[in-house]
């Protein structure tokens, strides 16, 4: 790597000039931790908070999805972490080395090259990360910093997953892009439709990535990583152009036509669910060797006979996967249940809040939570089956 080689272009973003509270938080964090303020703060559509630098300026990118589901103290920790990364005389070189190291950690590089890059950058990366972790702890406390890095990682994944699903549904219906994508994410968080889980692999990866926070990360439980819309950084309203710009960064399809959630008719949403539910129902029919007796029986099979269901649909495989993605118990249960209830007049409380439905008379259920409880609780299973077995008028 030659010293004089220019860095790549900064990631895309929208200048956060109207976000007074966010800019005040960044200034406060820089003063508290004793690091230089960034030259510019950009809002980005992705679920990340990341620093970038050239020879002439330091940039802080703040992801709107994180601002919508992490507390102010957690955002403060992440901002401190990233400002510490570029708090160097040659910040642009630090950023480039960090990027090289991060890319080498990810799969994709030829093994020989990635190992060589890792050997050359590991000591630097460890030292940089410890400094950044210390800054995060200084800004908000050790345990808040640990929660922040874990919740940010989980939220980034969950947001990308939700954005993909919404894009598929909206594009199939309208051939247009969804303008208020991030408003949909916020609504899904508020409704409890986004349930982040900290698995062992993610915990281990994040403990290795953040050595200064590893002990606190090890102690986190499911309660600590819940995504919420309370105690967040206040945000000024986003205009339509800003909404489109941030959504465009995330969406995979390029289009000139835009729609909002409000402009898509309620009648347009159930079709996507219906196709998924029919596919799962056909797989259950393969196991039963007859059509199932309504959605309640489909759900009961998914929750009590999943291994048999997989074996019946993939008989040629000597060792079929325990839970292939398309037959994973909980998502399939939610799809079948939601399609059945939607056909009886139930509706999502927001189009982006998958599985959180309200009936015409105001009864509300979070089908994801109900399906998860039904895995281990006969009482919860009975509640779910009763709900799906009701006569349409009840």
C-alpha positions in Angstrom: 0.0 0.0 0.0 1.5 3.3 -1.1 1.3 6.3 1.2 0.2 8.6 -1.5 -2.7 6.5 -2.8 -6.0 8.4 -2.3 -8.8 6.7 -0.3 -12.0 5.6 -2.0 -14.9 7.9 -2.1 -16.9 8.4 1.1 -20.0 6.3 1.6 -23.2 8.0 0.4 -25.2 10.0 2.9 -27.3 13.1 3.5 -25.8 16.0 5.5 -27.5 16.0 8.9 -27.7 19.8 9.0 -31.3 19.8 10.2 -30.7 17.2 12.9 -29.9 19.6 15.7 -30.1 17.1 18.6 -27.9 14.6 16.8 -25.3 17.3 16.0 -25.3 18.4 19.6 -24.8 14.8 20.8 -21.8 14.4 18.5 -20.3 17.6 19.8 -20.9 16.6 23.4 -19.4 13.2 22.9 -16.3 14.6 21.3 -15.8 17.0 24.2 -16.5 14.3 26.8 -14.1 11.8 25.3 -11.5 14.3 24.3 -11.4 13.6 20.5 -11.7 15.9 17.5 -15.2 16.6 16.1 -15.9 15.3 12.6 -15.9 17.8 9.8 -19.3 16.6 8.6 -22.0 14.3 10.0 -24.0 12.3 7.4 -27.2 10.4 7.8 -27.1 7.1 6.0 -29.9 4.7 5.1 -28.0 1.6 6.4 -28.0 0.4 10.0 -24.4 1.4 10.8 -22.5 4.1 12.6 -19.1 4.4 10.9 -16.3 6.9 10.5 -14.4 7.7 7.3 -11.5 10.1 6.6 -9.6 11.6 3.7 -6.5 13.8 4.0 -8.7 16.9 4.5 -11.7 15.9 6.4 -13.2 13.4 8.9 -16.7 12.1 8.2 -19.1 10.4 10.7 -21.9 8.4 9.1 -24.9 7.8 11.3 -27.5 5.2 10.2 -31.1 6.3 10.5 -32.2 2.7 11.4 -30.0 2.8 14.5 -31.3 6.2 15.6 -34.8 4.7 15.5 -34.2 1.7 17.8 -31.2 2.4 20.1 -31.2 4.7 23.1 -29.5 8.0 23.2 -26.8 6.6 25.5 -26.2 3.7 23.2 -25.8 6.1 20.2 -23.5 8.2 22.3 -21.3 5.1 22.9 -21.2 4.2 19.1 -20.4 7.8 18.1 -17.5 7.9 20.7 -16.2 4.6 19.3 -16.1 5.9 15.7 -14.7 9.3 16.6 -11.8 7.6 18.4 -11.0 5.6 15.2 -10.4 8.8 13.2 -8.7 10.7 16.1 -5.3 10.5 14.5 -3.0 12.8 12.6 -3.2 10.5 9.6 -6.7 9.4 10.0 -7.1 8.5 6.4 -4.4 5.9 6.7 -6.0 4.5 9.8 -9.3 4.1 8.0 -7.7 2.4 5.1 -5.9 -0.1 7.3 -9.0 -0.8 9.2 -10.9 -1.4 6.0 -8.2 -3.8 4.8 -8.3 -5.7 8.0 -12.1 -5.9 8.1 -12.3 -7.1 4.5 -9.7 -9.8 5.3 -11.8 -11.1 8.2 -14.8 -11.5 5.9 -14.9 -14.5 3.5 -14.2 -13.8 -0.1 -10.5 -13.0 -0.4 -8.2 -15.8 -1.6 -7.0 -17.6 1.6 -3.3 -16.8 1.1 -3.9 -13.2 0.6 -6.4 -12.8 3.4 -4.0 -14.5 5.9 -1.2 -12.2 4.8 -3.4 -9.2 5.3 -4.5 -10.4 8.7 -1.0 -11.0 9.9 0.1 -7.6 8.7 -2.8 -5.7 10.3 -3.9 -7.7 13.3 -1.8 -5.9 15.9 -2.8 -2.5 14.6 -6.5 -3.5 14.5 -6.4 -4.8 18.1 -4.8 -1.6 19.4 -7.3 0.6 17.4 -10.3 -1.4 18.6 -9.2 -1.2 22.3 -8.8 2.5 22.0 -12.2 2.8 20.4 -13.8 0.5 22.9 -12.4 2.6 25.7 -13.8 5.7 24.2 -17.2 4.1 24.0 -17.0 3.1 27.6 -15.9 6.6 28.6 -18.9 8.1 26.8 -21.7 5.9 28.2 -20.3 3.3 30.6 -19.0 -0.2 30.0 -22.3 -2.0 30.0 -24.1 0.5 27.8 -21.2 0.4 25.3 -21.4 -3.4 25.2 -25.2 -3.3 24.6 -24.7 -0.7 21.9 -22.2 -2.6 19.8 -24.3 -5.8 20.1 -27.7 -4.1 19.4 -26.2 -2.2 16.4 -25.0 -5.5 14.9 -28.3 -7.2 15.4 -30.3 -4.1 14.2 -28.2 -3.9 11.0 -29.1 -7.4 10.1 -32.8 -7.2 11.0 -33.2 -3.9 9.1 -31.6 -5.3 6.0 -33.9 -8.4 6.2 -37.0 -6.3 6.7 -36.0 -3.9 3.8 -35.5 -6.9 1.5 -38.9 -8.3 2.3 -40.7 -5.0 1.9 -39.0 -4.3 -1.3 -40.1 -7.6 -2.7 -43.7 -7.1 -1.7 -44.0 -3.5 -2.8 -42.2 -4.0 -6.1 -44.3 -7.0 -7.1 -47.4 -5.0 -6.4 -46.5 -1.6 -7.8 -43.2 -1.8 -9.7 -42.2 1.2 -7.6 -39.8 1.7 -4.7 -41.0 2.3 -1.2 -40.2 5.9 -0.2 -40.8 5.8 3.6 -38.9 2.6 4.2 -37.4 3.8 7.4 -40.7 4.9 8.7 -41.8 1.3 8.2 -38.8 0.1 10.1 -39.7 2.4 13.0 -43.3 1.2 13.0 -42.2 -2.4 13.0 -40.0 -1.8 16.0 -42.7 0.1 17.8 -45.2 -2.8 17.2 -42.8 -5.5 18.5 -42.5 -7.1 15.1 -38.7 -7.1 15.1 -37.3 -9.6 17.6 -33.5 -9.6 17.7 -31.8 -12.6 19.1 -28.2 -12.9 20.3 -26.9 -16.3 19.3 -23.6 -17.8 20.5 -21.8 -17.3 17.2 -22.7 -13.6 17.1 -21.7 -13.1 20.7 -18.3 -14.8 20.1 -17.7 -12.8 17.0 -18.5 -9.5 18.7 -16.4 -10.4 21.8 -13.4 -11.0 19.5 -14.1 -7.8 17.5 -14.4 -5.7 20.7 -11.8 -6.9 23.1 -12.3 -4.0 25.5 -16.0 -4.9 25.8 -15.8 -8.7 25.7 -16.5 -9.3 29.3 -19.6 -7.1 29.3 -20.8 -8.6 26.0 -20.5 -12.1 27.5 -23.0 -11.2 30.3 -25.7 -9.8 28.0 -29.1 -11.6 27.9 -32.1 -11.4 25.6 -33.6 -8.5 27.7 -30.5 -6.4 27.0 -30.7 -6.5 23.2 -34.3 -5.6 22.8 -34.8 -3.0 20.1 -37.1 -0.1 21.1 -38.3 3.3 20.0 -38.1 4.9 23.5 -35.4 7.1 24.8 -34.0 7.7 21.3 -32.3 10.7 19.9 -35.0 13.2 18.8 -35.1 13.6 15.0 -36.3 16.4 12.9 -38.9 15.3 10.2 -37.4 14.1 7.0 -38.7 15.6 3.7 -39.7 13.4 0.8 -36.4 13.9 -1.0 -34.4 12.9 2.0 -36.6 9.8 2.5 -36.0 8.8 -1.1 -32.3 9.4 -0.9 -31.9 7.3 2.2 -34.1 4.5 0.9 -32.2 4.5 -2.4 -29.0 3.7 -0.6 -30.7 0.5 0.8 -33.0 -0.8 -2.0 -31.5 -3.0 -4.6 -33.7 -2.0 -7.5 -33.3 1.2 -9.4 -36.5 3.0 -10.2 -37.9 6.4 -10.9 -41.4 5.7 -9.4 -42.0 5.9 -5.7 -44.8 5.0 -3.4 -45.5 5.3 0.3 -47.1 2.8 2.6 -50.2 4.9 2.8 -50.6 4.9 -1.0 -50.5 1.1 -1.2 -54.0 -0.4 -0.7 -54.6 -2.8 2.1 -55.9 -5.2 -0.4 -52.5 -5.4 -2.1 -50.6 -6.9 0.8 -52.3 -10.3 1.4 -51.4 -11.7 -2.1 -47.7 -12.1 -1.2 -48.6 -13.9 2.1 -51.1 -16.1 0.3 -48.5 -17.5 -2.1 -46.1 -18.3 0.7 -48.8 -19.9 2.8 -49.9 -22.1 -0.1 -46.4 -23.4 -0.6 -46.1 -24.4 3.1 -49.6 -25.9 3.0 -48.5 -28.1 0.0 -45.5 -29.3 1.9 -47.7 -30.3 4.8 -50.0 -32.1 2.4 -47.0 -34.1 1.2 -46.4 -35.3 4.7 -50.0 -36.1 5.5 -50.7 -37.5 2.0 -54.0 -35.5 1.9 -54.9 -31.8 2.1 -54.7 -30.5 5.6 -57.9 -29.5 7.4 -57.4 -25.8 7.5 -54.6 -23.6 8.7 -54.8 -24.9 12.3 -53.6 -28.3 11.2 -50.8 -26.8 9.0 -49.6 -24.9 12.0 -49.8 -27.9 14.4 -47.7 -30.0 12.0 -45.1 -27.2 11.7 -44.8 -26.9 15.5 -45.0 -30.6 16.4 -43.7 -32.6 13.4 -41.1 -30.4 11.7 -38.5 -33.2 11.3 -41.0 -35.5 9.6 -42.1 -32.6 7.4 -38.5 -32.0 6.2 -37.9 -35.7 5.6 -41.1 -36.1 3.6 -40.3 -33.1 1.3 -36.6 -33.9 0.8 -36.5 -37.8 0.8 -33.5 -38.0 -1.6 -31.2 -36.3 0.9 -29.5 -38.8 3.2 -29.3 -36.2 6.0 -31.9 -33.5 5.3 -31.2 -30.1 7.0 -32.9 -29.9 10.4 -34.7 -26.6 9.6 -34.2 -25.3 6.0 -35.0 -21.6 5.8 -38.2 -22.1 3.9 -39.5 -24.5 6.5 -38.2 -22.9 9.7 -40.9 -23.4 12.3 -41.7 -19.9 13.5 -41.5 -17.9 10.2 -43.7 -20.5 8.4 -46.2 -20.6 11.3 -46.4 -16.8 11.2 -47.0 -16.8 7.4 -49.7 -19.4 7.5 -51.4 -17.8 10.5 -51.2 -14.3 9.0 -52.6 -15.4 5.7 -55.5 -17.2 7.3 -56.4 -14.3 9.6 -55.9 -11.7 6.8 -58.5 -13.6 4.7 -60.9 -13.1 7.6 -60.5 -9.4 7.7 -57.6 -9.0 10.1 -54.9 -6.5 9.1 -51.3 -5.6 10.1 -51.3 -2.6 12.4 -48.7 -1.3 9.9 -47.8 -2.9 6.6 -44.1 -3.3 7.7 -45.1 -5.0 11.0 -45.2 -8.6 9.9 -47.2 -10.8 12.2 -48.7 -8.1 14.4 -52.4 -8.2 13.4 -55.6 -6.5 14.6 -59.1 -7.8 14.0 -62.0 -5.8 12.7 -63.2 -5.5 16.3 -59.9 -4.5 17.7 -58.4 -7.8 19.0 -54.6 -7.8 18.5 -52.0 -10.5 18.5 -48.3 -10.7 17.9 -48.1 -14.0 15.9 -44.3 -14.3 16.2 -44.4 -14.2 19.9 -47.3 -16.6 20.0 -45.6 -19.0 17.6 -42.4 -19.0 19.6 -44.3 -19.6 22.9 -46.2 -22.5 21.2 -42.9 -24.3 20.5 -42.6 -25.1 24.2 -45.9 -24.4 25.8 -49.0 -26.5 25.1 -51.1 -23.7 26.5 -49.8 -21.2 24.0 -50.2 -23.8 21.2 -53.8 -24.2 22.2 -54.4 -20.4 22.1 -52.9 -20.3 18.6 -54.9 -23.2 17.3 -58.1 -21.9 18.8 -57.5 -18.5 17.1 -57.0 -20.2 13.7 -60.0 -22.6 14.1 -62.6 -19.9 14.9 -65.5 -19.4 12.6 -65.0 -16.3 10.4 -67.7 -14.4 12.3 -66.1 -14.8 15.7 
